[in-house]
Amino acid sequence: MASPLSSAPPGEAGKLPAPTQRPPASSSGAGVIPNLKDRIPKLEPRRRKAEPANPMPVPETPEAPPRPDPTTLAFQVPVRRILSPDDHQLFLTSPTYTLILSFIFSLSDSVQDKPISSVKDADLSPAVRAILTILDEADALCRDTPPDEQGGSRFGNKTFRVFLDKVKDRSPAWHSTLLPADLPPSAEEEVSTYLHHSFGNRRRIDYGSGHELNFFMWLLCLYQLRLLDRSDFPALALRIFPRYLVVMRHVQSAYYLEPAGSHGVWGLDDYQFLPFLFGASQLVHHPFITPRSIHSELTLEEFGGEYLYLGQVAFVNSTKTVKGLRWHSPMLDDISGAKNWAKVEAGMRRMFVNEVLGKLPVMQHFLFGALIPAAEGMSDAREMGVRDEEDEDEGGEVEVFDDKAGVRHVHQNSGWGDCCGIKVPSSIAAVEEMKKRGAGGQLRRIPFD
């Protein structure tokens, strides 16, 4: 059999046959081998997706209205004036709304990047020192009024009312150290009302962000009377407010104050709001404490005494019967994923506008007088025959209305919370009862944690 090489034309002997050429790819030819190089996707550098824009801008600190001349005011015992959605809308467009927003946000601005220790004792004005003395005495009244034994019940202890009676009895003497002697007695009656309401509700034995707001309205009254100045703002937020928080923690632990309008496990906090606003402002430019740091027990222990946000998270952890923010405080857990403290502080400003001042169930118990005046056209509780909140029977009167979505709401006028005034036992009470039973307040972990 002839070799392929032997049959080659002359001059071609010894050469290998040329390889078979691949036919060009055809877009219409079936069975044609595609050029895979053209089908490999082009590599591009990974880019971070743009964050979704928040439809609500960050509320700015408005300019405060001018302070009134005290000699021109007709002082009165503050009363409720927001009795309907229309009253609430009048409030939201009034100079008083701007006054409150300016005061709270100015306090927050004044403590940006400042730890609590930055306010020295030597920097405290006489009025600030007098306020601290009042809070010290209120704390002593709590300790001198032990609660009655109530058989392990975690609902509010009625001895709380005895404590409030003692506060009212001491109030004239306290305010005599603050208010000028030339003011009429009605001035003390107006200003002291906000302080009385800042410790909780006498009838329901509960406490919430509305009562916390009353404490700052007491301070605002003192500012309106020119007893406090803007130079006192850091001390109000970093010395006065922390002392008030300690007093209220003692009151809550002693009398098992129920959370007023608790959102339960989905809420930011059962009792307080402003520690998170002021605390976020303190941490805006902190070099190493990040929002995620609230999950570090060591960070909370080391810096909780310097930063309100961290101190409040530590307190929240201590009042729960399970361990882990994601279980007992999912909102705080979610917020910890924010990119930086500036975003947290911006979110807290939005929450104050929407969830405190913007909520009718909270603001329907707000009190108006001469120093914090109501808007023209708002209802008057006394003219309408509505009794004072602390004089109403437990449960109070009922208001029925439909919201914008057509949902029917039935609200008790005596309720501070959202829908619809359901009593919620205190989480602080649960921990205290565990201690009484010898459990030592030890938090239990979720089994699958």
PyMOL commands that set and color helices and strands:
alter all, ss='L'
color gray80, all
select helices_A, chain A and resi 36-38+70-72+85-92+95-110+116-118+121-123+126-143+159-176+185-196+209-224+230-255+264-266+274-282+291-295+297-303+308-318+325-328+330-335+341-357+360-363+389-391+427-436
alter helices_A, ss='H'
color red, helices_A
select strands_A, chain A and resi 79-80+206-207+258-259+367-368+398-402+408-412
alter strands_A, ss='S'
color yellow, strands_A
deselect
rebuild
show_as cartoon
